[in-house]
């Protein structure tokens, strides 16, 4: 009876004892496997296990030729897409000799970016993500060589390094790090063979001890290596003479200068590490997780040390004419590309003092970037460059950005003449990227004294603390809570659309929380595949013109009290007072709920009997009568525009009141806008919105500003102009208005479109300016007739009310956007802070191509964007 009662207790005790002993058994089992493996090796094969081959060849070649050594050590510059082991045996440990942050990280005396970061969690994440990234590439060991690791410095470590190392350790990658709480390995030079720290390290059974090569001939190196192995080193680095070294170590083993017991201890450690590596398996991680942290580090390390008259960040872009002059012996291409995402900047290279003056005549700001990693004989500026700096500062605002050591400030001879100085510390592409954003207010610039005051200046001159102007920044998805892996599905959907001949190519931009996190171009201008689509190419936006051109002007006039949404067209235009269309209220018309006809094919009556432009209306050469350019060498009679407006003015309204999409509202609004401003609509837009927003690739009639090769063709017109439409608006009515329509005519790239949509998302604020009032955005982004099953806002399209509509069905009710006939689409969602731009030319070669709609590509991409949101 008692035995039966105690039986469950016995079982639990047995289970607990087993669980306590399980780790011990597991460790013993690992040792058992390593021991069996050790026994299967010959002495020379065992000796090869203590060798670390320092690769100076490609990853594939090193792994193939030295597969039987203990480890292969690669420089950080190698492509981390390492090949798999060429046979079925256990691979060498794959190691990397790494800098702390970037591949071109500077030496320890100039700690670089990390000394300017006091956020321990950020540095921990940097270490963790870098460790995981290396681990996913097949690495088992990371040597952080810039820490100058050796036992005599074991306790000397600054807080930045410690946080970083602890992050590395959390990724479970072996690493060699000064002062790390439980570093898996330790690297020591010859001078430390007798140090107390080394003897303490030898007592730690699981720690691999590495001996780095010294200088000298083979015999000297062999003697040093034998001594190191005998005194406690487990592995030694070797670049060449591997077979000769194996023979030398084999002789030492036979002679007893390297004891067999020491060899067995070292080889067993190596084999255990290899077995552990096998058990861990692979890790999947996208490099953007690491790069997002690195970009944040780069952002936080930028320092604004002078800002006279608050020249930075650049405000009022409509008044800025900027030139960029690169100094130094390294590339500044990423920086130049970055600043051109905000405004057009003139780059001046291969200059002399005279050519500089000539090229800067039309510029009022000179931006000098010093791109140089190391000093030249202790100097960063050449004498010529210092002379040029002085000349540049005489009658221009001069901004200096240093992508190098801050010690360069000591060389400045006339610092009082420089208006602003930003220090980026190193010339890495991520630092260049964030510096370009900081200059234009895409990110916050930290004010700081880097190396005391600027030489010969009594005090540092700062401007406002607010250097973030709410302009779009450019970052990695993970930095705004999105998953890079999921966004890659956009690539597949675009390839599907291109392969299905739905579109020849396109541009996609995705932004969240004020950052562009995805910007790509796909395919070609046409199916002939002559010109690949680039990010700076311009597309015909078609009906996106309505919300990107006409609507902001209507909003502004409404704010100024120049128009009222309750007014009818007859009150806006006197010639419509007695017309039926004049009774339509502006609010109703903007919501497409005013009984307006969809469109009028104005061009049709101007064709002859065979469908070609009639000589009654067109000429091949312009003159005073025929001066409206509808295409190359095709000019329409100027009085026909009056005929077009007359047809609109006398149009009868539809009898039934229901939702009906109509272009005619925007013909009327174009006339209204131009009369109110007393200026052409395109000129008003440039002044009031596009220049302040930095929309340098947005325009009507793009051939007047851009090379034809930058403009994507929209159609092979076989019914009106009978030619390829490239740089001329696709919409016939807009073409007959000289290319400037209220409903169509605008050309732009996706990056520019994102800027104005971000302005809407930020309730009218962008670049430090309140271009539209917050309340105005709310008024126009409102569904006034939802109860009547009309989903539209005022100008803006809104999400579907039922099962089908313009979006994926995942956008919030407060979201808004529009689509365009040529295959364009834009959408913004205030709740998730998302901007999505899709540009294509689905109408090329024929507007009858409906495959893009059938594939539902635009909505599917939008669905991918929402699925990528993590937080």
C-alpha positions in Angstrom: 0.0 0.0 0.0 2.7 2.5 1.1 4.9 1.4 -1.9 2.0 2.1 -4.3 1.5 5.6 -2.8 5.2 6.4 -3.1 5.5 5.1 -6.6 4.6 8.4 -8.3 7.0 10.2 -6.1 9.8 7.8 -7.1 8.9 8.5 -10.8 9.2 12.3 -10.4 12.4 12.1 -8.5 13.8 9.9 -11.3 12.6 12.4 -13.9 14.2 15.3 -12.1 17.5 13.5 -11.6 17.5 12.6 -15.3 16.8 16.3 -16.3 19.6 17.5 -14.1 22.0 15.0 -15.6 20.8 15.5 -19.2 23.1 18.5 -19.9 26.1 16.5 -18.5 25.2 13.5 -20.7 24.8 15.8 -23.7 28.2 17.4 -23.0 29.7 14.0 -22.7 28.1 12.9 -25.9 29.6 15.9 -27.7 33.0 14.9 -26.2 32.4 11.3 -27.2 31.7 12.3 -30.8 34.7 14.6 -30.9 36.9 11.8 -29.4 35.8 9.3 -32.0 36.4 11.8 -34.7 39.8 12.6 -33.3 40.7 8.9 -33.3 39.9 8.6 -36.9 42.4 11.3 -37.9 46.1 10.8 -38.6 48.6 13.0 -36.8 49.0 15.3 -39.9 45.2 15.5 -40.2 45.0 16.5 -36.6 47.7 19.1 -37.1 45.7 20.7 -39.9 42.8 21.2 -37.5 44.8 23.8 -35.5 45.5 25.8 -38.7 43.6 29.0 -39.5 44.1 29.7 -43.2 44.1 33.5 -43.9 42.4 33.6 -47.3 43.7 35.9 -49.9 41.7 34.2 -52.7 38.0 34.0 -53.5 35.7 32.3 -51.1 35.1 29.3 -53.4 38.8 28.7 -54.1 39.8 28.9 -50.4 37.0 26.6 -49.3 37.8 24.1 -52.0 41.6 24.0 -51.6 41.7 24.1 -47.8 38.6 22.2 -46.8 40.6 20.1 -44.3 42.0 22.9 -42.1 40.5 23.9 -38.8 39.3 27.2 -40.1 39.4 29.7 -42.9 39.7 33.4 -42.1 38.4 35.9 -44.7 38.8 39.6 -44.8 35.6 41.6 -44.3 35.7 42.8 -47.9 34.7 39.4 -49.2 31.2 38.8 -50.5 29.4 37.1 -47.6 27.4 34.8 -49.9 29.9 32.0 -49.1 29.6 28.7 -51.0 28.7 25.5 -49.4 31.4 23.0 -48.6 32.4 21.0 -51.7 32.0 17.6 -50.2 30.1 15.8 -47.4 32.7 16.1 -44.7 32.4 18.7 -41.9 33.3 22.2 -43.1 36.1 24.3 -41.6 35.0 27.0 -39.2 34.4 30.1 -41.3 35.8 33.2 -39.8 35.8 36.9 -40.7 38.3 39.6 -39.8 35.9 42.5 -39.2 35.8 46.2 -38.4 33.4 47.4 -35.7 30.8 49.0 -37.9 31.7 49.4 -41.6 34.1 47.8 -44.0 36.1 51.0 -44.3 36.1 51.7 -40.6 38.9 53.8 -39.4 41.6 52.8 -37.0 41.2 52.6 -33.2 42.8 56.0 -32.5 39.8 57.5 -34.3 37.0 55.4 -33.0 34.8 56.8 -35.8 31.0 56.8 -35.4 30.6 54.8 -32.2 32.2 57.4 -30.0 29.3 59.7 -30.8 26.6 57.3 -29.8 25.4 57.1 -26.2 22.4 54.8 -26.8 23.5 51.5 -25.4 20.4 49.6 -26.8 21.1 50.9 -30.3 24.7 49.6 -30.1 23.5 46.3 -28.7 21.2 45.9 -31.6 24.0 46.8 -34.0 26.1 44.0 -32.5 23.2 41.5 -32.5 22.1 42.2 -36.0 25.6 42.1 -37.4 26.3 38.8 -35.6 23.0 37.3 -36.9 23.9 38.5 -40.4 27.3 36.9 -40.3 25.9 33.8 -38.9 23.4 33.5 -41.7 26.2 33.8 -44.2 27.9 30.7 -42.7 30.3 32.4 -40.3 31.2 30.8 -37.0 33.8 33.2 -35.8 34.1 37.0 -35.9 37.4 38.7 -35.2 36.8 42.3 -34.2 40.3 43.3 -35.0 39.9 47.1 -34.5 39.5 46.5 -30.8 43.2 45.5 -30.7 42.4 42.4 -28.7 45.1 41.0 -26.6 45.2 39.9 -22.9 46.9 43.1 -21.6 43.9 45.0 -22.8 41.3 42.6 -21.6 39.9 44.9 -19.0 40.1 48.2 -21.0 36.9 48.7 -22.9 34.7 51.7 -23.4 30.9 51.6 -22.9 30.2 51.8 -26.6 32.3 48.8 -27.4 30.9 46.8 -24.5 27.3 47.3 -25.6 28.2 46.3 -29.1 30.1 43.2 -28.0 27.2 42.1 -25.8 25.0 42.3 -28.8 27.4 40.2 -30.8 27.5 37.7 -28.0 23.7 37.4 -28.0 23.7 36.2 -31.6 25.7 33.1 -30.5 28.5 33.7 -32.9 32.0 33.0 -31.7 33.8 36.3 -31.4 37.1 37.8 -30.2 36.3 40.9 -28.2 38.1 42.8 -25.6 36.4 42.6 -22.2 33.4 40.7 -23.4 31.8 38.9 -20.5 32.2 35.4 -22.0 34.2 35.7 -25.2 34.5 32.4 -27.0 37.9 33.1 -28.3 41.0 35.2 -27.6 43.6 36.4 -30.0 47.1 37.2 -28.7 50.4 38.2 -30.2 53.8 36.8 -29.4 54.7 39.4 -26.8 51.9 38.1 -24.6 53.0 34.4 -24.5 54.1 34.8 -20.8 51.3 37.2 -19.6 49.2 36.3 -16.6 46.0 37.1 -18.6 47.0 34.4 -21.1 47.6 31.8 -18.3 44.2 32.7 -16.8 42.5 32.2 -20.2 44.1 28.8 -20.7 42.2 27.6 -17.6 38.9 28.3 -19.4 38.4 25.0 -21.1 35.9 26.1 -23.8 37.8 29.2 -24.9 39.7 28.8 -28.2 43.0 30.7 -28.0 44.4 32.0 -31.3 48.0 33.0 -32.1 48.5 35.6 -34.7 51.5 35.4 -37.0 54.6 37.4 -36.3 57.0 38.8 -38.9 60.1 36.9 -40.0 61.3 34.0 -42.1 59.8 30.5 -42.0 62.1 29.1 -39.3 61.4 32.0 -37.0 57.7 31.8 -37.5 57.7 28.0 -37.0 59.6 28.4 -33.7 57.1 31.1 -32.5 54.2 29.0 -33.5 55.5 25.9 -31.7 56.1 27.9 -28.6 52.6 29.4 -28.8 50.9 26.0 -29.2 52.9 24.5 -26.4 52.1 27.4 -24.0 48.3 27.3 -24.6 47.4 28.4 -28.1 44.8 26.2 -29.8 45.0 27.6 -33.4 47.5 29.6 -35.4 47.1 31.8 -38.4 48.9 31.0 -41.6 48.9 32.6 -45.0 51.2 30.4 -47.0 53.6 27.4 -46.8 50.8 25.2 -45.2 52.3 21.9 -46.2 55.8 22.9 -45.0 54.3 24.1 -41.7 52.4 20.8 -41.2 55.7 19.0 -41.7 57.5 21.3 -39.2 54.7 20.8 -36.6 54.8 17.1 -37.2 58.5 17.0 -36.4 57.9 19.1 -33.3 55.3 16.6 -32.2 57.7 13.7 -32.7 60.6 15.6 -31.0 58.4 16.5 -28.0 58.7 20.3 -28.3 55.0 20.3 -28.8 53.5 17.7 -26.5 50.9 15.2 -27.8 48.7 16.1 -24.8 48.7 19.8 -25.8 47.9 18.9 -29.4 45.0 16.7 -28.3 43.5 19.4 -26.1 43.6 21.9 -28.9 42.3 19.6 -31.6 39.5 18.4 -29.4 38.4 22.0 -28.7 38.3 22.7 -32.5 36.4 19.5 -33.2 33.8 20.3 -30.5 33.3 23.8 -31.9 32.7 22.3 -35.4 30.2 19.9 -34.0 28.4 22.7 -32.1 28.3 24.7 -35.4 26.7 21.7 -37.2 24.0 21.5 -34.5 23.1 25.2 -34.6 22.0 24.9 -38.2 21.4 27.9 -40.5 20.0 31.3 -39.6 17.8 33.3 -42.0 18.1 37.0 -41.8 17.8 39.8 -44.3 20.7 42.2 -44.4 18.3 45.2 -44.2 17.8 44.4 -40.5 21.5 45.1 -39.9 21.6 48.0 -42.3 18.6 49.7 -40.7 20.5 49.7 -37.4 23.7 50.9 -39.2 21.8 53.7 -40.8 20.4 54.8 -37.4 24.0 54.8 -36.1 25.1 56.9 -39.0 22.2 59.3 -38.4 23.0 59.7 -34.7 26.7 60.2 -35.3 26.3 63.2 -37.7 27.3 66.4 -36.1 26.3 70.0 -37.0 29.1 72.1 -35.5 28.3 75.4 -37.2 25.1 76.9 -38.6 25.4 80.6 -39.2 22.1 82.3 -40.0 20.4 78.9 -39.8 21.5 78.1 -43.3 20.8 74.4 -42.5 18.6 72.6 -43.2 17.9 74.2 -46.6 14.5 75.9 -46.6 12.6 77.6 -49.3 13.9 75.4 -52.1 12.3 77.7 -54.7 15.0 80.2 -53.9 17.9 77.8 -53.6 20.4 77.3 -56.5 22.9 74.8 -55.2 26.2 73.6 -56.6 28.1 70.6 -55.2 31.9 70.6 -55.4 33.6 67.3 -54.3 37.0 67.4 -52.6 39.2 64.5 -51.7 40.3 61.3 -53.4 37.3 59.1 -52.8 33.8 58.9 -54.3 30.9 61.0 -53.2 28.3 59.6 -55.6 25.9 58.4 -53.0 25.9 61.9 -51.4 25.3 63.5 -54.8 22.4 61.1 -55.6 20.9 61.8 -52.2 20.8 65.6 -52.5 19.3 65.3 -56.0 16.4 63.5 -54.5 15.4 66.8 -52.9 16.3 69.3 -55.6 18.3 69.6 -58.7 22.0 70.2 -57.8 24.7 71.2 -60.2 27.9 69.1 -59.8 31.2 70.7 -60.6 34.2 68.4 -61.2 37.6 68.8 -62.9 37.7 72.4 -62.0 40.2 75.2 -61.8 39.8 78.4 -60.0 38.6 80.1 -63.1 36.2 77.3 -64.2 34.8 77.3 -60.6 33.9 81.0 -60.9 32.3 80.5 -64.3 30.2 77.5 -63.2 29.0 79.2 -60.1 27.7 82.4 -61.6 24.1 81.2 -61.4 24.4 79.5 -57.9 23.8 81.1 -54.5 24.9 78.1 -52.3 28.0 76.0 -52.7 28.1 72.6 -51.0 31.6 71.2 -50.6 32.0 67.5 -49.6 35.4 66.3 -48.4 35.5 62.6 -49.3 38.7 61.3 -48.0 39.5 58.3 -45.7 43.1 59.1 -44.7 45.2 62.2 -44.6 47.9 62.9 -47.2 51.1 63.5 -45.3 49.1 64.6 -42.3 46.9 66.9 -44.4 43.3 66.4 -45.6 43.0 69.6 -47.7 45.4 70.3 -50.5 46.8 73.8 -50.7 44.7 74.3 -53.9 41.5 73.2 -52.1 42.1 75.5 -49.2 42.5 78.4 -51.7 39.3 77.4 -53.5 37.4 77.3 -50.2 38.5 80.8 -49.5 37.4 81.9 -53.0 34.1 80.1 -52.8 33.2 81.8 -49.5 33.6 85.3 -50.8 30.2 85.8 -52.3 28.3 82.5 -51.8 26.8 80.7 -48.9 29.3 78.0 -48.2 28.4 74.7 -46.5 31.1 72.1 -45.7 30.4 68.4 -45.1 33.3 66.4 -43.9 33.3 62.6 -44.6 36.5 62.1 -42.7 38.3 62.6 -39.4 37.1 65.7 -37.5 40.8 66.7 -37.0 40.6 68.2 -40.5 38.9 71.2 -38.8 42.3 72.3 -37.5 43.4 72.9 -41.1 40.7 75.5 -41.8 42.4 78.9 -42.3 39.2 81.1 -42.6 36.5 79.2 -40.7 34.6 82.5 -40.1 33.8 82.6 -43.8 32.1 79.2 -43.8 28.4 79.3 -43.1 27.8 75.7 -42.0 29.9 72.7 -41.1 28.6 69.1 -40.8 30.9 66.2 -39.7 30.2 62.7 -40.9 33.4 61.2 -39.7 33.8 58.5 -42.4 33.2 58.3 -46.2 30.8 55.3 -46.0 27.8 55.2 -48.4 25.3 55.1 -45.5 26.9 58.2 -43.9 26.7 59.9 -47.3 23.0 58.8 -47.6 22.0 60.2 -44.2 24.1 63.4 -44.6 22.2 64.3 -47.8 18.9 63.8 -45.9 20.0 65.9 -42.9 20.9 68.9 -45.1 17.4 69.1 -46.4 15.6 68.3 -43.1 14.7 64.7 -43.9 16.2 63.7 -40.5 17.3 65.6 -37.4 20.8 67.0 -37.2 22.4 67.0 -33.8 24.3 70.1 -32.8 27.6 69.4 -31.1 31.2 70.5 -30.6 33.3 67.8 -32.2 36.9 68.9 -31.5 36.4 72.0 -29.5 35.6 75.3 -31.2 36.5 75.8 -34.8 40.0 77.2 -35.0 40.2 81.0 -34.8 36.5 81.4 -33.9 35.6 82.7 -30.5 32.4 80.6 -30.3 30.5 78.1 -32.3 27.6 79.5 -34.2 24.4 77.5 -34.1 20.9 78.2 -35.5 17.6 76.7 -34.5 17.5 73.3 -32.7 14.7 72.2 -35.1 16.5 70.9 -38.1 13.8 68.3 -39.1 11.6 69.9 -41.8 9.3 66.9 -42.3 10.7 66.3 -45.7 10.8 62.6 -46.8 13.7 60.6 -45.7 15.1 57.4 -47.2 15.6 54.4 -45.0 15.3 50.6 -44.7 11.9 49.0 -44.1 12.8 47.7 -40.6 13.4 51.2 -39.4 9.7 52.0 -39.7 8.3 48.7 -38.6 8.1 46.9 -42.0 9.5 43.6 -43.2 11.9 43.7 -46.1 11.3 40.0 -47.0 7.6 40.6 -47.4 8.1 43.7 -49.6 10.1 41.6 -52.0 6.8 40.1 -53.1 6.4 43.4 -55.0 9.2 42.4 -57.3 7.5 39.2 -58.2 4.2 40.9 -58.9 5.9 43.4 -61.2 7.8 40.7 -63.0 4.5 38.9 -63.5 2.9 42.0 -65.0 5.8 42.6 -67.3 6.1 38.9 -68.4 2.3 38.9 -69.0 2.7 42.0 -71.3 0.4 44.0 -69.1 3.1 46.7 -68.9 6.6 47.2 -70.4 7.9 48.5 -67.1 7.2 50.8 -64.1 8.2 52.5 -61.0 7.2 51.7 -57.4 7.7 53.9 -54.3 6.5 52.9 -50.8 6.9 55.2 -47.9 6.0 54.9 -44.2 6.3 57.3 -41.3 7.9 59.9 -43.4 10.6 57.5 -44.9 10.8 56.1 -48.4 11.6 52.4 -47.7 11.1 50.9 -51.2 12.0 52.6 -54.4 12.5 50.5 -57.5 12.2 50.7 -61.3 11.3 47.7 -63.4 11.4 46.6 -67.0 11.9 48.9 -70.0 10.3 52.0 -71.6 8.8 49.7 -74.4 8.7 46.1 -75.3 11.6 46.6 -77.6 13.7 46.7 -74.4 16.0 49.6 -75.6 15.8 51.8 -72.5 15.6 50.3 -69.0 13.3 52.2 -66.6 15.3 54.4 -64.2 14.1 56.2 -61.0 14.5 59.6 -62.7 12.3 58.7 -65.7 9.1 60.6 -66.2 5.7 59.0 -66.8 2.5 60.5 -68.1 0.4 60.6 -64.9 -3.0 61.0 -66.7 -5.8 61.6 -64.2 -3.4 61.8 -61.2 -3.2 65.4 -62.6 -6.5 66.0 -61.0 -5.3 65.6 -57.4 -1.6 66.6 -58.0 -2.2 69.8 -60.0 -5.8 71.1 -60.0 -6.8 70.1 -56.5 -4.0 71.8 -54.5 -4.8 75.1 -56.3 -8.5 74.7 -55.6 -7.7 74.0 -52.0 -5.6 77.1 -51.8 -8.2 79.3 -53.4 -10.8 77.9 -51.0 -8.5 78.8 -48.0 -8.1 82.3 -49.3 -11.9 82.7 -49.7 -11.6 83.1 -53.5 -14.0 80.2 -54.0 -16.6 78.4 -52.0 -17.5 74.7 -52.2 -21.2 75.7 -52.0 -20.8 77.9 -55.1 -22.0 76.7 -58.4 -20.1 76.9 -61.7 -22.2 79.9 -62.8 -20.9 81.8 -59.8 -17.3 80.8 -60.6 -17.4 81.6 -64.3 -19.8 84.4 -65.4 -20.3 82.8 -68.9 -21.9 79.8 -67.2 -24.5 81.7 -65.2 -27.4 81.0 -67.7 -26.2 77.6 -68.7 -27.5 74.3 -67.4 -24.0 73.2 -66.3 -23.7 76.5 -64.4 -26.2 75.2 -61.8 -23.8 72.3 -60.7 -22.4 73.0 -57.2 -18.6 72.7 -56.9 -18.8 70.3 -54.0 -21.0 67.9 -56.0 -18.8 68.1 -59.1 -15.6 67.3 -57.2 -17.4 64.3 -55.7 -18.5 63.2 -59.2 -22.1 63.5 -58.1 -23.3 66.4 -60.2 -24.9 64.8 -63.3 -21.8 65.8 -65.4 -21.1 63.8 -68.6 -17.9 61.6 -68.4 -16.0 63.3 -71.3 -16.2 64.8 -74.7 -14.1 63.5 -77.6 -13.1 67.0 -78.9 -10.5 65.7 -81.3 -12.9 63.6 -83.3 -14.5 66.6 -85.1 -11.0 67.8 -86.1 -10.2 64.7 -88.2 -10.6 64.4 -92.0 -12.5 61.6 -93.8 -9.7 59.1 -93.3 -9.1 59.9 -89.7 -6.1 62.2 -90.0 -5.8 65.7 -88.5 -7.7 68.0 -90.9 -5.9 70.9 -92.6 -8.9 73.0 -91.5 -7.7 72.7 -87.9 -4.0 71.8 -88.0 -0.7 72.9 -89.7 2.8 71.2 -89.7 4.5 74.5 -88.8 3.4 77.0 -86.2 2.2 80.5 -87.0 0.2 83.2 -85.3 -3.1 81.3 -86.0 -1.9 77.8 -85.6 0.1 77.8 -82.4 -1.2 75.2 -80.0 1.3 72.3 -80.2 -0.5 68.9 -79.9 2.4 66.9 -81.1 5.7 67.3 -82.9 5.1 69.3 -86.1 1.4 69.4 -85.5 -0.2 72.7 -84.4 -3.9 73.4 -83.8 -5.8 76.6 -84.5 -5.8 78.7 -81.4 -9.5 79.6 -81.7 -10.6 76.0 -81.6 -9.9 76.0 -77.8 -12.9 78.4 -77.6 -15.0 75.9 -79.5 -14.0 73.2 -76.9 -15.1 75.4 -74.0 -18.3 76.3 -75.8 -19.2 72.6 -76.1 -18.6 72.1 -72.4 -20.6 75.2 -71.5 -23.6 74.1 -73.5 -23.5 70.5 -72.4 -26.7 69.1 -71.1 -26.6 67.4 -67.7 -27.6 63.7 -67.3 -31.1 63.3 -66.1 -30.3 60.7 -63.5 -28.5 61.7 -60.3 -25.9 59.1 -59.6 -22.1 58.6 -59.3 -20.5 59.3 -62.7 -16.8 59.9 -63.1 -16.3 63.1 -65.2 -13.3 65.0 -66.6 -15.4 68.0 -67.5 -15.3 69.4 -64.0 -11.5 69.9 -64.4 -11.8 71.7 -67.7 -14.0 74.2 -65.8 -11.6 74.4 -62.8 -8.6 75.0 -65.0 -10.3 78.2 -66.4 -11.3 79.1 -62.9 -7.8 78.7 -61.4 -6.2 80.7 -64.2 -8.6 83.6 -63.9 -8.2 83.7 -60.1 -4.4 83.7 -60.2 -4.3 85.6 -63.5 -1.5 83.3 -64.7 -1.1 80.0 -66.5 -1.9 77.0 -64.4 1.5 75.3 -64.9 3.3 78.5 -63.8 1.2 78.9 -60.7 1.8 75.3 -59.7 5.6 75.7 -60.1 5.6 78.7 -57.8 3.1 77.6 -55.2 3.8 73.9 -54.8 6.3 72.1 -57.0 9.4 74.2 -56.2 8.7 74.5 -52.5 8.2 70.7 -52.4 11.4 70.0 -54.4 9.4 68.3 -57.2 12.1 68.9 -59.8 10.9 66.1 -62.1 7.3 67.2 -62.2 6.0 69.3 -65.1 3.7 69.7 -68.0 5.2 69.5 -71.5 8.3 67.7 -70.3 10.2 68.0 -73.6 10.7 71.7 -72.8 12.8 70.8 -69.8 14.0 67.2 -70.1 15.8 65.0 -72.7 13.4 62.8 -74.6 15.3 59.7 -73.4 14.1 60.4 -69.8 10.4 60.3 -70.8 8.6 57.0 -71.0 6.3 56.7 -74.2 2.6 56.2 -73.5 1.1 54.9 -76.7 1.5 54.3 -80.4 -1.4 56.7 -81.4 -3.2 55.3 -84.5 -6.4 57.5 -84.2 -5.4 61.1 -83.8 -1.7 62.0 -84.0 -0.6 58.8 -85.7 2.8 58.6 -84.0 4.5 57.4 -80.8 3.5 59.6 -77.9 6.6 60.4 -76.0 6.7 63.7 -74.0 3.4 64.7 -75.4 0.3 64.1 -73.2 -1.6 61.0 -74.0 -5.0 62.6 -73.3 -6.4 64.1 -76.5 -8.3 66.9 -74.8 -5.3 68.0 -72.7 -3.1 67.9 -75.9 -5.6 70.3 -77.6 -5.2 72.7 -74.6 -1.4 72.9 -75.4 -0.5 70.0 -73.0 -1.7 71.8 -69.8 -5.0 70.3 -68.6 -6.8 70.3 -65.3 -7.7 66.7 -65.8 -4.5 65.4 -67.4 -1.1 66.5 -68.8 1.2 66.2 -65.8 4.4 64.1 -66.0 6.6 63.1 -63.1 8.6 60.3 -61.5 7.4 58.3 -58.5 9.7 60.0 -56.0 8.2 63.4 -56.8 4.6 62.1 -56.6 5.4 60.7 -53.2 6.5 64.2 -52.0 3.1 65.8 -52.6 1.3 62.9 -51.3 3.4 63.1 -48.1 2.5 66.7 -47.9 -1.2 65.7 -47.9 -0.5 63.0 -45.3 1.2 65.6 -43.1 -1.9 67.8 -43.3 -0.4 70.4 -45.7 3.0 70.7 -43.9 6.3 69.9 -45.8 9.8 71.3 -45.8 9.1 73.6 -42.9 6.2 75.2 -44.7 2.4 75.0 -44.1 1.4 74.9 -47.8 -2.2 74.0 -47.0 -4.1 74.2 -43.7 -4.8 71.0 -41.8 -8.5 71.8 -41.8 -8.5 72.1 -45.6 -7.1 68.6 -46.0 -9.9 67.3 -43.8 -12.6 69.1 -45.7 -11.5 67.6 -49.1 -10.6 64.2 -47.7 -14.2 63.5 -46.7 -16.8 61.2 -48.2 -19.9 63.5 -48.4 -22.2 61.0 -50.3 -21.2 57.7 -48.8 -24.9 57.1 -47.9 -25.7 57.5 -51.6 -23.1 54.9 -52.4 -20.7 57.5 -53.8 -17.3 56.7 -52.3 -15.4 59.8 -53.6 -14.1 62.6 -51.5 -13.6 66.1 -53.1 -11.2 65.3 -55.9 -9.7 62.4 -54.0 -10.8 58.9 -54.6 -11.6 56.9 -51.4 -11.7 53.2 -50.6 -14.5 51.0 -51.9 -17.8 50.9 -50.0 -18.5 47.3 -51.1 -16.5 44.3 -52.3 -14.9 45.9 -55.3 -13.1 49.2 -55.8 -9.7 51.0 -56.3 -7.8 49.5 -53.3 -6.9 46.1 -51.9 -9.7 46.5 -49.3 -7.0 46.8 -46.6 -6.7 50.6 -46.6 -8.3 52.5 -43.8 -11.5 54.6 -44.4 -9.4 57.8 -44.0 -7.1 56.8 -46.8 -7.2 58.6 -50.2 -5.7 58.5 -53.7 -6.4 58.3 -57.4 -5.7 56.2 -60.5 -4.7 57.2 -64.0 -5.7 55.9 -67.4 -2.1 55.3 -68.5 -1.6 52.7 -65.7 -0.8 55.0 -62.8 -2.0 54.8 -59.2 -1.3 56.6 -55.9 -2.6 56.1 -52.4 -2.0 57.5 -48.9 -3.2 56.2 -45.6 -3.0 58.5 -42.6 -3.7 55.7 -40.1 -0.7 53.6 -41.1 1.3 56.7 -42.4 1.7 54.9 -45.8 2.3 56.4 -49.2 2.2 54.1 -52.2 3.0 55.2 -55.8 2.7 53.0 -58.9 3.6 54.4 -62.3 3.5 52.5 -65.6 2.6 52.9 -69.2 0.1 50.1 -69.6 -1.3 52.0 -72.7 1.9 51.3 -74.7 1.7 50.2 -77.4 -2.1 50.3 -77.3 -4.6 51.7 -74.8 -6.8 48.7 -75.5 -4.5 46.6 -73.3 -6.5 45.8 -70.2 -4.2 43.1 -68.7 -3.1 45.3 -65.8 -6.7 45.6 -64.6 -7.3 41.9 -65.1 -4.2 40.9 -63.1 -5.2 43.5 -60.5 -1.4 44.2 -60.0 -1.8 47.6 -58.3 -4.2 46.3 -55.6 -2.1 43.2 -55.0 1.0 45.3 -54.5 -0.9 47.4 -52.0 -2.0 44.2 -50.2 1.7 43.2 -50.0 2.6 46.6 -48.5 0.0 46.2 -45.7 1.1 42.6 -45.0 4.7 43.9 -44.5 3.7 46.1 -41.6 5.1 44.6 -38.3 4.3 47.4 -35.9 
